[in-house]
Amino acid sequence: MKQNLGDQSRYRLNCAGAMLDLSARPAIMGIVNLTPDSFFDGGSYGSAGEAVQLERALESAMAMARAGAEIIDVGGESTRPGSAPVSAEEEIRRTIPFIELLRRQSDVLISIDTWKSEVAAKALRAGVNIVNDISGFSFDPKMPGVCARHHCGVVLMHTPAKPDALRWSYNTSAETEEVMNRVTTFLSRSIAIAREHGIESIIVDPGLGFGKTVEENYRLLARLDELHKLGCPVLAGISRKSFLGQAIRRTGEETPPPSERLLATISANTIALMNGADILRVHDVDAAIQARAVVLATRRASD
């Protein structure tokens, strides 16, 4: 586990002036997607072309924070496989008014789920603490500089391509190189870029569901703790993803849709925590809080 890796300071992160302490227990990151087309909750706060329903989104975010989520992750562009990209201007239109409203109402840590430096810069000025970059600094060369100037935390995720070029896990072909090697090599480069820019508050994410086969996703889940060798906390984003649906699909039946994957998500989140996850990124905060409580009780009893 990470406790055996030495430098505990890497698990106490200064995120634009706010502290995220992962040394004692994992954190829960609640998802607020202000998008019309995300795979599970798209359209929850407004359809395509409509203004975001700010008060409804705020109510959801505040409920997550009251339930115990340490971080609220705000997204303005769907990153599901095959999703069409949106402009930075559209992302800003969807996210910034909500971030400003949430920051006025709460001191909960806020992350912005974007790979665009222009969006990140405006979000950081609006009060965001963490930039959650699915590209691990590989899509926008200006992103590391923006994050460094704002002294924010960063989540660096592995993905082999932009979302519009990806397929769902059950339609993804395996690559020759072993998946853990691919992920760690990629993330090592991302970490090096971050540190070259003076960024120290770094979290890594293996990108479960992004360009991996069903089997590769489960292999990463089983070996999640190996990512601590990179010297950073590990985020697991599993919530309601398609590879869970493949595992619970009954013979002769269709794959259960995201709305029917909660129990599988709870199981996978528990496995992730047992295998060393420091942050769970989830749609269902209450369920994740309970999974964390059970895992922590188990750890205490085994000490």
C-alpha positions as a printed Julia matrix, in Angstrom:
303×3 Matrix{Float64}:
   0.0     0.0     0.0
   1.04    3.61   -0.36
   1.99    3.81    3.33
   5.08    1.74    2.52
   6.29    4.05   -0.21
   8.02    6.59    1.96
   7.24   10.21    1.21
   3.81   10.85    2.74
   3.98   14.52    1.71
   2.89   13.43   -1.76
  -0.46   12.45   -0.2
  -1.03   15.89    1.34
  -1.74   18.08   -1.65
  -1.86   21.88   -1.78
  -4.58   22.55   -4.33
  -4.63   26.28   -5.08
  -4.39   27.1    -1.38
  -6.73   24.36   -0.1
  -5.4    21.14    1.41
  -6.4    17.69    0.21
  -5.09   15.16    2.74
  -5.14   11.6     1.37
  -2.68   10.21    3.92
  -5.36    9.11    6.4
  -8.22    7.93    4.2
  -9.35    7.96    0.54
 -11.42   10.85   -0.76
 -14.7    10.78   -2.66
 -15.06   12.92   -5.79
 -18.68   13.54   -6.8
 -19.46   14.08  -10.48
 -21.55   16.98  -11.79
 -21.72   16.74  -15.59
 -23.22   19.9   -17.08
 -23.5    18.17  -20.45
 -26.44   17.01  -22.58
 -24.69   13.83  -23.76
 -22.64   12.17  -21.01
 -23.16    8.4   -20.97
 -25.08    8.23  -17.67
 -26.2    11.65  -16.44
 -26.19   13.67  -19.65
 -29.04   16.15  -19.75
 -29.62   16.11  -16.0
 -29.17   19.88  -15.84
 -30.39   20.95  -19.27
 -30.7    19.63  -22.82
 -28.55   20.57  -25.81
 -28.83   24.26  -26.61
 -30.42   25.09  -23.27
 -28.92   27.09  -20.45
 -27.59   25.03  -17.56
 -30.09   24.72  -14.7
 -27.75   26.24  -12.13
 -29.9    25.87   -9.03
 -30.63   22.22   -9.77
 -26.93   21.51  -10.33
 -26.06   23.4    -7.14
 -28.58   21.35   -5.18
 -26.93   18.12   -6.4
 -23.41   19.34   -5.65
 -24.33   20.54   -2.16
 -26.05   17.22   -1.42
 -22.85   15.42   -2.43
 -20.79   17.67   -0.17
 -23.17   17.16    2.76
 -22.96   13.39    2.22
 -19.2    13.58    2.6
 -17.7    14.16   -0.84
 -14.42   16.02   -0.45
 -14.29   17.07   -4.13
 -16.9    18.06   -6.71
 -15.77   17.36  -10.29
 -17.43   19.65  -12.83
 -17.54   18.71  -16.51
 -18.69   20.66  -19.55
 -17.76   18.2   -22.31
 -18.69   14.53  -22.55
 -15.7    12.19  -22.76
 -17.65    9.0   -23.46
 -16.29    6.98  -26.4
 -17.33    8.5   -29.72
 -18.52   11.77  -28.19
 -18.32   14.87  -30.35
 -15.94   17.57  -29.11
 -17.24   20.97  -28.07
 -15.5    24.31  -28.23
 -13.74   25.9   -25.29
 -16.34   28.68  -25.44
 -19.16   26.17  -24.99
 -17.4    24.45  -22.1
 -16.9    27.82  -20.44
 -20.56   28.75  -20.97
 -21.67   25.53  -19.31
 -19.27   25.4   -16.38
 -18.05   28.8   -15.18
 -21.34   30.25  -13.89
 -21.92   27.04  -11.93
 -18.4    27.0   -10.49
 -18.77   30.62   -9.38
 -22.11   29.81   -7.74
 -20.8    26.69   -6.01
 -17.71   28.53   -4.74
 -19.9    31.25   -3.2
 -21.97   28.6    -1.41
 -19.31   26.12   -0.27
 -15.64   25.65    0.48
 -15.68   22.09   -0.92
 -12.77   21.37   -3.23
 -13.77   21.79   -6.87
 -12.13   20.17   -9.86
 -12.69   20.99  -13.53
 -12.8    18.06  -15.93
 -11.19   19.52  -19.03
  -8.14   19.11  -21.25
  -8.34   22.65  -22.62
  -6.06   25.27  -21.06
  -8.45   28.12  -21.83
 -11.24   26.42  -19.9
  -8.91   25.51  -17.04
  -7.63   29.09  -16.71
 -11.13   30.54  -16.39
 -12.21   27.8   -14.0
  -9.18   28.36  -11.77
  -9.92   32.08  -11.62
 -13.5    31.19  -10.67
 -12.33   29.18   -7.67
 -11.39   25.7    -8.87
  -8.71   23.81   -6.92
  -7.88   20.89   -9.21
  -7.6    20.4   -12.98
  -8.69   16.91  -14.03
  -7.06   16.42  -17.44
  -8.07   13.21  -19.2
  -5.11   13.62  -21.55
  -2.41   13.72  -18.88
  -1.11   16.98  -20.42
  -0.89   15.38  -23.88
  -3.62   17.27  -25.79
  -2.92   20.94  -24.96
   0.71   22.02  -24.49
  -0.4    25.17  -22.66
  -2.12   23.26  -19.87
   0.93   22.6   -17.63
   1.82   26.29  -17.6
  -1.71   27.31  -16.64
  -1.79   24.79  -13.78
   1.64   25.85  -12.56
   0.7    29.54  -12.47
  -2.35   28.81  -10.32
  -0.56   26.32   -8.02
  -3.46   23.91   -8.37
  -3.67   20.17   -8.0
  -3.75   18.08  -11.16
  -5.21   14.72  -12.09
  -3.21   13.19  -14.93
  -5.12   10.43  -16.7
  -4.04    7.89  -19.3
  -5.88    7.85  -22.6
  -4.56    6.7   -25.98
  -6.68    9.15  -28.03
  -9.33   11.84  -27.88
 -12.82   10.6   -26.96
 -14.23   10.9   -30.49
 -11.66    8.32  -31.64
 -12.32    5.81  -28.84
 -14.68    2.83  -28.77
 -16.56    1.23  -25.9
 -14.48   -1.38  -24.04
 -16.34   -4.34  -25.58
 -15.42   -3.05  -29.07
 -11.8    -2.16  -28.23
  -8.99   -4.34  -29.58
  -6.11   -5.32  -27.32
  -2.72   -3.8   -28.08
   0.51   -5.75  -28.15
   2.08   -4.05  -25.15
   0.78   -5.1   -21.75
  -1.76   -2.61  -20.42
  -0.03   -1.76  -17.12
   3.2    -1.03  -18.97
   1.36    1.26  -21.4
  -0.34    3.12  -18.59
   2.73    3.56  -16.36
   4.95    4.65  -19.26
   2.39    7.26  -20.32
   1.8     8.53  -16.78
   5.54    8.7   -16.08
   5.85   11.13  -18.99
   2.9    13.15  -17.73
   4.4    13.38  -14.25
   7.73   14.48  -15.7
   6.03   17.28  -17.64
   4.2    18.4   -14.52
   7.34   18.47  -12.41
   9.31   20.28  -15.1
   6.74   23.06  -14.7
   7.04   23.03  -10.91
   3.77   21.21  -10.26
   3.96   19.02   -7.16
   0.32   18.25   -6.27
  -0.14   15.37   -8.7
  -2.74   12.58   -8.8
  -2.63    9.81  -11.41
  -5.57    8.04  -13.03
  -5.17    4.87  -15.16
  -8.13    5.86  -17.32
 -10.4     2.9   -16.72
 -12.77    2.66  -19.68
 -10.59    4.79  -21.95
  -9.13    2.78  -24.83
  -8.89   -0.51  -22.94
 -10.55   -3.86  -23.53
 -12.94   -5.26  -20.95
 -10.24   -7.62  -19.69
  -7.62   -4.84  -19.57
  -9.89   -2.71  -17.41
 -10.24   -5.52  -14.89
  -6.51   -6.18  -14.99
  -5.85   -2.55  -14.1
  -8.44   -2.7   -11.32
  -6.75   -5.78   -9.87
  -3.28   -4.19  -10.03
  -4.22   -0.63   -9.09
  -1.79   -0.5    -6.18
   1.16   -0.87   -8.57
   0.55    2.69   -9.74
   1.77    3.95   -6.37
   5.27    3.17   -7.61
   4.9     6.41   -9.59
   4.97    8.27   -6.26
   1.53    9.87   -6.52
  -1.97    9.24   -5.17
  -4.2     7.18   -7.44
  -7.71    8.06   -8.63
 -10.12    5.37   -9.83
 -13.0     6.41  -12.08
 -15.18    3.32  -12.44
 -18.68    4.61  -11.87
 -21.3     2.81  -14.02
 -18.87    2.2   -16.9
 -19.5    -0.23  -19.74
 -16.98   -2.86  -18.66
 -19.04   -3.32  -15.49
 -22.08   -3.95  -17.62
 -20.19   -6.66  -19.49
 -19.4    -8.5   -16.25
 -23.0    -8.53  -15.01
 -24.66   -9.25  -18.36
 -26.67  -12.47  -18.26
 -26.29  -14.99  -21.07
 -28.69  -14.25  -23.89
 -29.62  -10.81  -22.56
 -28.61   -7.29  -23.49
 -25.88   -5.52  -21.5
 -27.48   -3.67  -18.58
 -27.55    0.09  -19.2
 -25.71    2.54  -16.92
 -28.86    3.04  -14.85
 -28.67   -0.65  -13.81
 -24.97   -0.73  -12.87
 -25.05    0.71   -9.36
 -24.47   -2.55   -7.51
 -21.62   -3.45   -9.85
 -20.18    0.02   -9.28
 -20.27   -0.43   -5.5
 -18.47   -3.76   -5.85
 -15.83   -2.3    -8.17
 -15.31    0.75   -5.96
 -14.79   -1.51   -2.95
 -12.22   -3.53   -4.9
 -10.49   -0.31   -5.97
 -10.25    0.86   -2.37
  -8.93   -2.52   -1.21
  -6.36   -2.32   -4.01
  -5.1     1.11   -3.03
  -7.29    3.79   -4.63
  -6.84    7.17   -2.93
  -9.78    8.87   -4.67
 -13.0     7.43   -6.06
 -14.7     9.46   -8.8
 -18.4     8.59   -8.57
 -21.94    9.52   -9.55
 -23.36    7.95   -6.36
 -21.68    9.57   -3.38
 -23.74    7.95   -0.61
 -22.91    4.46   -1.87
 -19.21    5.29   -2.18
 -19.12    6.73    1.34
 -20.53    3.46    2.69
 -18.07    1.37    0.67
 -15.23    3.47    2.06
 -16.51    3.06    5.63
 -16.56   -0.73    5.3
 -13.06   -0.84    3.79
 -11.65    1.44    6.5
 -13.29   -0.65    9.23
 -11.71   -3.75    7.7
  -8.3    -2.07    7.64
  -8.59   -1.01   11.28
  -9.57   -4.51   12.34
  -6.61   -6.05   10.52
  -3.97   -3.69   11.96
